[in-house]
Amino acid sequence: MPKPKKRGSNHQRGAGGQPRNVQPFSDEDASIETMSHCSGFSDPASFTEDGPEVDEEATQEDLEYKLKGFIDLTLDKSAKTRQAALESLKSAFSSKILYEFIMERRMTLTDSIERCIKKGKSDEQCAAAGLACLLCVQMGSGIESEEIFKTLGPVLKKIVCDGTASIQARQACATCLGICCFIVTDDITELYSTMECLENIFTKAYPRDRDTNGVSSTHNTVLHVSALLAWTLLLTICPMNEVKKKIEMHLHKLPSLLSCDDLNMRIAAGETLALLFELARETDADFFYEDMDLLTEKLRALATDGNKHRAKVDKRKQRSVFRDILRAVEERDFPTEMVKFGPERMYIDCWVKKQTYETFKEILGSGMQYHLQSNDFLRNVFELGPPVMLDAATLKTMKISRFERHLYNSAAFKARTKARSKCRDKRADVGEFF
């Protein structure tokens, strides 16, 4: 005889009980709901011409119901439950445009994020800082985002400067501070204040500060890297007179970081140098750097590094990055990259654009392409114009049918097999060996 089910076994337990079972926002949810929510922006490859029809309104309601539940769970007494809810919201915000939904609940979300950063432990603080970034990306550069930053900015700065906080939390807050300030700040005073806060962190990695401080170690390097990259991002939106001041202040100090034991710090310092040279030459075509020979010698050594004590993967990555940095500093050249998203193409043709793209790609992850297609703020940043509207009929004409794709793959497989078989045939060209 089957055992009777326990009462309440399928329901979430309230405060004071065991942690609630949070069903995360899954990749399957993201792919299905993203396609149904905004079919006009879908990639042609993701359009299924013979799949079942989806009730978009019902799907959207189901998604919003889930998200409301996650927002409520950010106030739960269990730290695990709060963190799982934050991660699920991050997944949803990175994979969909939810402007209207967030607009109605922005203050609730801001309060939850603030509480989690202030009172949570390291992992929860990191998740909350990541959600704050995505919240500002969703809202764009409007008055509402400014209100969010006015609330969260002081909290983020406090954690970044708090030596007793965990390095991971300070690192996440430094990144969040830079991104949110980049998105929302029209106040030049706030921009300079934020940059000064980040400067106070990464300048501790300079040798002089290391000697006087005695605490700059590998343990702190991840924080210094994040602060440097966030500061560099904000430098790209500074007025030219401020850019000149920062170049004079840091251009002769940054090369010292190229000797750091940490690969990420060497790369961050090198890319920042390339960006500084690019900005300096924009302001002054005849810009001259006194220690150019010494700097190019360092960059060339890193671009051809063959030290055996370093991992092969690290050496390969370092050589690839520093070849581009050397070309930028020495020859004023940038290797143009092309980014595809849907039917559109974007060319990254300068270090400023590369820095901005890499920053947002880091926080949006696999959702970067979708946001490039449909996020008005990001399209404005990269000068892509208004979103390209494509209806279902247009997407069908752009897509190869399933049968045609099968025929193409079969033909390619047969050709490949035939070529390989010919090369493996030991009897081929036997006469050449006698």
C-alpha positions in Angstrom: 0.0 0.0 0.0 1.5 3.3 -1.0 2.5 5.7 1.7 0.3 8.8 2.1 1.9 12.1 1.1 2.9 14.4 3.9 0.9 17.5 4.1 2.7 20.6 2.8 5.5 18.5 1.2 5.0 20.2 -2.1 4.7 23.8 -0.7 7.5 26.2 0.1 8.0 26.6 3.8 7.6 30.0 5.4 10.0 32.1 7.5 11.5 30.2 10.4 11.3 26.8 8.6 13.7 25.1 6.4 15.1 27.0 3.4 12.7 27.3 0.5 13.2 25.3 -2.6 13.9 27.9 -5.3 13.4 26.7 -8.9 16.0 28.8 -10.8 15.3 30.6 -14.0 16.6 28.0 -16.4 18.3 28.3 -19.8 15.3 26.6 -21.3 13.0 29.2 -19.8 15.3 31.9 -21.2 15.4 30.5 -24.7 11.7 29.8 -25.1 10.5 33.0 -23.4 13.0 35.2 -25.1 11.9 33.9 -28.5 8.2 34.3 -27.7 8.6 37.7 -26.1 10.5 39.3 -28.9 10.2 37.2 -32.1 11.0 40.3 -34.2 14.5 40.3 -32.8 15.2 36.5 -32.8 18.2 35.2 -34.6 17.1 33.5 -37.9 18.8 30.3 -36.8 16.5 30.1 -33.7 13.3 30.5 -35.6 11.4 27.2 -35.9 9.1 27.3 -38.8 7.4 24.0 -38.1 7.3 24.1 -34.3 4.2 24.4 -32.1 2.7 27.8 -31.7 3.3 29.5 -28.4 0.8 31.6 -26.5 3.0 34.7 -26.0 0.7 36.4 -23.5 0.4 33.3 -21.3 4.2 32.7 -21.5 4.9 36.3 -20.5 2.4 36.1 -17.6 4.1 32.9 -16.4 7.5 34.5 -16.6 6.4 37.5 -14.6 4.8 35.3 -12.0 8.1 33.5 -11.6 10.0 36.8 -11.3 7.6 38.2 -8.7 8.3 35.1 -6.7 12.0 35.5 -7.0 11.8 39.2 -5.9 9.8 38.1 -2.8 12.4 35.5 -2.0 15.2 38.1 -1.9 13.8 39.0 1.5 13.8 35.5 2.8 15.5 34.7 6.1 17.6 32.0 4.5 20.8 33.3 2.9 20.8 30.3 0.5 17.3 31.2 -0.7 18.1 34.9 -1.1 21.2 34.1 -3.1 19.4 31.6 -5.4 16.7 34.2 -6.0 19.3 36.8 -6.9 21.0 34.4 -9.3 17.6 33.6 -11.0 16.8 37.3 -11.4 20.3 37.8 -12.9 19.7 35.0 -15.4 16.3 36.5 -16.4 17.6 40.1 -16.7 20.6 39.0 -18.9 18.5 37.0 -21.3 15.4 39.2 -21.8 14.3 42.8 -22.0 12.0 43.4 -19.1 11.8 47.2 -18.9 8.1 47.6 -18.1 8.1 44.9 -15.5 11.2 46.3 -13.8 9.9 49.9 -14.0 7.0 49.0 -11.8 9.2 47.3 -9.2 12.5 49.2 -9.4 12.3 50.6 -5.9 11.5 47.1 -4.4 14.4 45.6 -6.4 16.8 48.5 -5.3 15.8 48.0 -1.7 16.4 44.2 -1.9 19.8 44.7 -3.6 20.8 47.3 -1.0 19.8 45.0 1.9 21.7 42.0 0.4 24.9 44.1 -0.1 24.8 45.6 3.3 23.9 42.5 5.4 24.8 39.5 3.2 27.9 37.5 3.2 30.4 37.4 0.3 28.5 35.2 -2.3 25.3 37.0 -1.6 27.0 40.4 -2.0 28.5 39.3 -5.3 25.1 38.2 -6.6 23.4 41.4 -5.5 26.2 43.6 -7.1 25.8 41.6 -10.4 22.0 42.1 -10.3 22.5 45.9 -9.7 24.6 46.0 -12.9 21.9 44.2 -14.9 19.2 46.4 -13.4 20.9 49.6 -14.7 21.5 47.9 -18.1 17.8 47.2 -18.3 16.7 50.7 -17.2 19.2 52.6 -19.4 20.4 56.1 -18.8 17.2 57.7 -17.5 16.1 59.4 -14.3 15.0 56.1 -12.8 18.5 54.7 -13.1 19.9 57.8 -11.5 17.7 57.2 -8.5 18.9 53.6 -8.3 22.5 54.8 -8.4 21.9 57.5 -5.8 20.7 54.7 -3.4 23.3 52.0 -4.3 26.4 54.2 -5.1 27.3 55.1 -1.5 26.8 51.4 -0.4 29.0 50.1 -3.2 31.8 52.6 -2.4 31.6 51.7 1.3 32.2 48.0 0.5 34.9 48.7 -2.1 36.9 50.7 0.5 36.2 48.4 3.4 39.3 46.4 4.2 37.4 44.0 6.4 35.0 42.9 3.6 35.8 39.9 1.5 38.0 40.4 -1.6 35.3 38.8 -3.9 32.6 41.2 -2.6 34.9 44.2 -3.0 35.8 43.1 -6.5 32.1 42.7 -7.5 31.2 46.0 -6.0 34.1 47.8 -7.8 32.9 46.4 -11.2 29.3 47.3 -10.4 30.3 50.8 -9.3 32.1 51.4 -12.6 29.3 50.0 -14.8 26.4 51.7 -13.0 28.3 55.1 -13.0 29.0 54.6 -16.8 25.3 54.1 -17.5 23.6 56.7 -15.4 25.9 59.5 -14.4 25.4 62.9 -16.0 26.8 64.6 -12.9 30.5 65.2 -13.7 31.3 65.6 -10.0 29.9 62.1 -9.3 31.9 60.7 -12.2 35.2 62.1 -10.8 34.3 61.0 -7.3 33.8 57.4 -8.5 37.0 57.4 -10.4 38.9 58.6 -7.4 37.4 55.8 -5.3 38.6 53.3 -7.9 42.0 55.0 -8.2 42.6 54.6 -4.5 42.2 50.9 -4.9 44.3 50.0 -8.0 47.1 52.4 -7.3 48.0 50.2 -4.3 49.3 47.8 -6.9 52.0 50.3 -8.0 55.5 49.3 -6.6 55.9 52.4 -4.5 52.6 51.9 -2.8 53.4 48.2 -2.4 56.6 49.1 -0.5 54.9 51.5 1.9 51.8 49.5 2.4 53.2 46.0 2.6 49.8 44.4 2.0 49.6 44.4 -1.8 49.7 40.6 -2.5 48.3 38.1 -5.0 45.3 37.9 -2.7 44.4 41.6 -3.5 45.3 41.5 -7.2 41.8 40.5 -8.3 40.5 43.6 -6.6 43.1 45.8 -8.2 42.4 44.3 -11.7 38.6 45.0 -11.3 39.2 48.5 -10.0 41.6 49.3 -12.9 39.2 48.0 -15.6 36.2 49.9 -14.1 38.3 53.1 -13.9 39.4 52.6 -17.5 35.8 52.2 -18.6 34.9 55.5 -16.9 37.9 57.2 -18.4 36.3 56.7 -21.9 33.5 59.1 -21.1 35.6 61.8 -19.4 36.1 65.2 -20.9 39.4 65.6 -22.8 40.9 67.9 -20.3 40.4 65.3 -17.5 41.7 62.6 -19.8 44.9 64.5 -20.3 45.3 64.9 -16.5 44.8 61.1 -16.0 47.3 60.3 -18.7 49.9 62.5 -17.2 49.2 60.9 -13.8 49.3 57.2 -14.7 51.0 56.7 -18.1 54.5 56.5 -16.5 53.3 54.3 -13.6 51.2 51.7 -15.4 54.2 50.0 -17.2 55.4 48.8 -13.7 52.3 46.5 -13.6 53.5 44.7 -16.7 56.0 42.8 -14.4 53.2 41.6 -12.1 53.1 37.8 -11.5 49.4 37.7 -12.2 48.5 37.2 -15.9 45.2 39.1 -15.6 46.9 42.1 -14.1 49.5 42.2 -16.9 46.8 42.0 -19.5 44.6 44.7 -17.8 47.6 47.0 -17.5 48.6 46.4 -21.1 45.1 47.0 -22.5 44.8 50.2 -20.3 48.1 51.4 -21.7 46.9 50.8 -25.3 43.7 52.7 -24.5 45.6 55.6 -22.9 47.9 55.9 -26.0 44.8 55.9 -28.2 43.1 58.7 -26.2 46.4 60.7 -26.0 46.8 60.6 -29.8 43.2 61.7 -30.3 43.8 64.8 -28.3 47.3 65.4 -29.7 48.4 63.9 -33.1 52.0 64.6 -32.2 51.8 63.0 -28.8 55.3 61.9 -27.6 56.1 59.5 -24.8 59.6 59.7 -23.4 60.2 56.1 -22.4 58.7 54.6 -25.6 61.8 52.4 -26.3 61.7 50.9 -22.8 57.9 50.4 -23.0 58.0 48.7 -26.4 60.8 46.5 -25.2 58.7 45.3 -22.3 55.6 44.8 -24.5 57.7 42.8 -27.1 59.1 40.6 -24.4 55.5 39.8 -23.2 54.4 39.2 -26.8 57.1 36.6 -27.3 57.3 35.3 -23.7 58.6 31.7 -23.5 59.2 31.3 -19.8 58.9 27.6 -18.9 57.5 28.2 -15.4 54.2 29.7 -16.9 51.4 27.5 -18.1 51.1 27.0 -21.9 47.5 28.4 -21.9 48.6 31.5 -20.1 51.6 32.1 -22.4 49.4 31.6 -25.5 46.8 34.1 -24.2 49.4 36.6 -23.2 51.3 36.5 -26.5 48.1 36.9 -28.4 46.9 40.0 -26.4 50.3 41.7 -26.2 50.9 41.4 -30.0 47.8 43.6 -30.4 48.9 45.9 -27.6 52.4 46.3 -29.1 50.9 47.1 -32.5 48.6 49.7 -30.9 51.4 51.4 -29.0 54.2 51.2 -31.6 52.3 51.3 -34.9 49.0 53.0 -33.9 47.2 50.0 -35.4 44.1 48.1 -34.1 43.0 44.7 -35.4 39.4 45.2 -36.3 36.9 42.6 -35.0 33.4 41.8 -36.2 30.6 40.9 -33.9 27.5 39.2 -35.4 24.1 39.3 -33.8 21.0 38.2 -35.7 21.1 39.8 -39.2 23.3 42.7 -38.0 27.1 43.2 -37.8 29.1 45.5 -35.5 32.8 46.3 -36.1 35.1 46.9 -33.1 37.8 49.2 -34.5 39.4 50.9 -31.5 40.4 50.1 -27.9 37.7 52.3 -26.4 35.0 50.3 -28.2 36.7 47.0 -27.3 36.9 47.9 -23.6 33.2 48.9 -23.5 32.2 45.7 -25.4 34.2 43.4 -23.2 32.8 45.0 -20.0 29.2 44.5 -21.0 29.8 41.0 -22.4 31.3 40.0 -19.1 28.1 40.9 -17.2 25.5 39.9 -19.9 27.2 36.6 -20.9 25.3 34.7 -23.5 22.6 37.4 -23.5 25.0 40.0 -25.0 23.8 39.3 -28.6 20.1 39.6 -27.6 20.7 42.9 -25.8 22.7 44.3 -28.8 19.7 43.5 -30.9 17.0 45.0 -28.7 18.4 47.0 -25.8 18.1 50.7 -26.7 20.8 51.8 -24.2 23.4 49.4 -25.6 22.5 50.2 -29.2 23.0 53.9 -28.4 26.4 53.2 -26.7 27.6 51.3 -29.8 25.9 53.7 -32.3 23.8 51.0 -33.8 20.6 53.0 -34.3 17.1 51.9 -33.4 16.4 48.1 -33.2 15.9 46.4 -36.5 12.3 45.1 -36.7 11.9 41.8 -38.5 8.6 40.0 -38.8 8.1 36.3 -38.9 7.8 36.2 -42.7 11.2 37.9 -43.1 12.8 35.5 -40.7 11.4 32.6 -42.6 13.0 33.8 -45.9 16.3 34.2 -44.1 16.3 30.6 -42.7 17.2 27.5 -44.6 14.6 24.8 -44.2 15.4 21.8 -42.0 15.4 19.5 -45.1 17.8 21.7 -47.0 20.1 21.9 -44.0 20.0 18.1 -43.7 21.0 17.6 -47.4 23.8 20.1 -47.0 25.2 18.4 -43.9 24.9 15.0 -45.5 26.8 16.1 -48.6 29.5 17.8 -46.5 29.9 14.6 -44.4 30.2 12.4 -47.5 32.8 14.7 -49.1 34.8 14.8 -45.9 34.7 11.0 -45.4 35.8 10.5 -49.0 38.7 12.8 -48.7 39.9 11.2 -45.5 39.5 7.7 -46.9 41.7 8.6 -49.8 44.4 10.0 -47.6 44.3 6.8 -45.4 44.5 4.4 -48.4 48.0 2.9 -48.1 47.8 1.7 -51.7 47.6 5.3 -53.0 50.7 6.5 -54.9 52.7 3.3 -54.0 54.8 3.7 -57.2 56.5 6.9 -55.8 58.4 4.9 -53.2 60.0 2.4 -55.7 
